[in-house]
Amino acid sequence: MRGTLPEAVRTRGSKATFDDVIGVELGKRFQNHGIENLHAVRNGWVDASTLDRMYRGYVDGRRAGLHPRDIPNIASVWFAVAVDLWITAVLAA
């Protein structure tokens, strides 16, 4: 990306993260639909208690005021939900 991005941006040590937005939206989705209703959970592809533990670790870290790099990564939980959204869309088509 040299020559495309400003050097200060290209070489910065920190990168943008969308975990806060994703965390809020996952919380809303789980409150409305429940983790146990994800297609991946219902089909036995993903363990609901493991997903819940991963999500709770993120939530607890945010509540404790931890720096984002010190909070468990929420990406795997988001991937499970993204697959669920995709399956739902495909089945509806």
C-alpha positions in Angstrom: 0.0 0.0 0.0 3.1 2.2 -0.1 2.3 5.3 -2.2 -1.5 4.6 -1.8 -2.0 5.3 1.9 -0.4 8.1 3.9 2.7 6.7 5.7 1.2 7.5 9.1 -1.8 5.4 8.3 0.1 2.6 6.5 2.6 2.1 9.3 0.5 2.7 12.4 0.7 0.1 15.2 -3.0 0.0 15.9 -5.8 -0.9 13.5 -9.5 -0.1 13.5 -11.8 -2.5 15.3 -15.5 -2.9 15.0 -15.9 -5.3 18.0 -18.0 -2.8 20.0 -20.5 -2.4 17.2 -20.5 -6.1 16.6 -20.9 -6.8 20.3 -23.9 -4.6 20.7 -25.6 -6.1 17.6 -24.8 -9.7 18.7 -26.3 -8.9 22.1 -29.5 -7.6 20.5 -29.7 -10.7 18.2 -29.1 -13.2 21.1 -31.7 -11.4 23.2 -34.3 -11.6 20.5 -33.5 -15.0 19.0 -31.2 -16.8 21.5 -27.9 -18.5 20.8 -29.6 -21.9 20.8 -31.7 -21.0 17.7 -28.7 -20.5 15.4 -28.8 -23.0 12.5 -25.2 -24.0 13.3 -26.2 -24.8 16.9 -29.5 -26.6 16.0 -27.6 -28.7 13.5 -24.9 -29.6 16.0 -22.1 -27.8 14.1 -21.4 -25.4 16.9 -21.8 -25.8 20.7 -24.1 -23.2 22.2 -22.4 -23.2 25.6 -19.0 -22.5 23.9 -20.5 -19.7 21.8 -22.1 -18.3 24.9 -18.9 -18.5 27.0 -17.0 -16.7 24.2 -19.6 -14.0 24.0 -19.8 -13.6 27.8 -16.0 -13.3 28.0 -16.2 -10.3 25.6 -19.1 -8.7 27.4 -17.4 -9.2 30.8 -14.2 -7.6 29.5 -16.1 -4.6 28.1 -17.9 -4.1 31.4 -14.6 -4.3 33.3 -13.3 -1.5 31.1 -10.5 -3.6 29.6 -8.6 -2.4 26.6 -9.9 -4.0 23.4 -6.6 -5.9 22.9 -7.1 -7.5 26.4 -10.7 -8.7 25.7 -11.5 -12.1 24.2 -12.0 -11.8 20.4 -15.6 -11.8 19.4 -14.9 -12.7 15.7 -15.7 -16.4 16.0 -19.1 -15.6 17.5 -19.7 -13.1 14.7 -18.8 -15.8 12.1 -21.3 -18.2 13.6 -24.0 -15.5 13.4 -23.0 -14.5 9.9 -23.3 -18.1 8.7 -26.8 -18.2 10.3 -27.8 -15.0 8.5 -26.6 -16.5 5.2 -28.4 -19.8 5.8 -31.6 -18.0 6.7 -31.4 -15.9 3.5 -30.7 -18.9 1.3 -33.6 -20.9 2.8 -35.9 -17.9 2.3 -35.0 -17.5 -1.4 
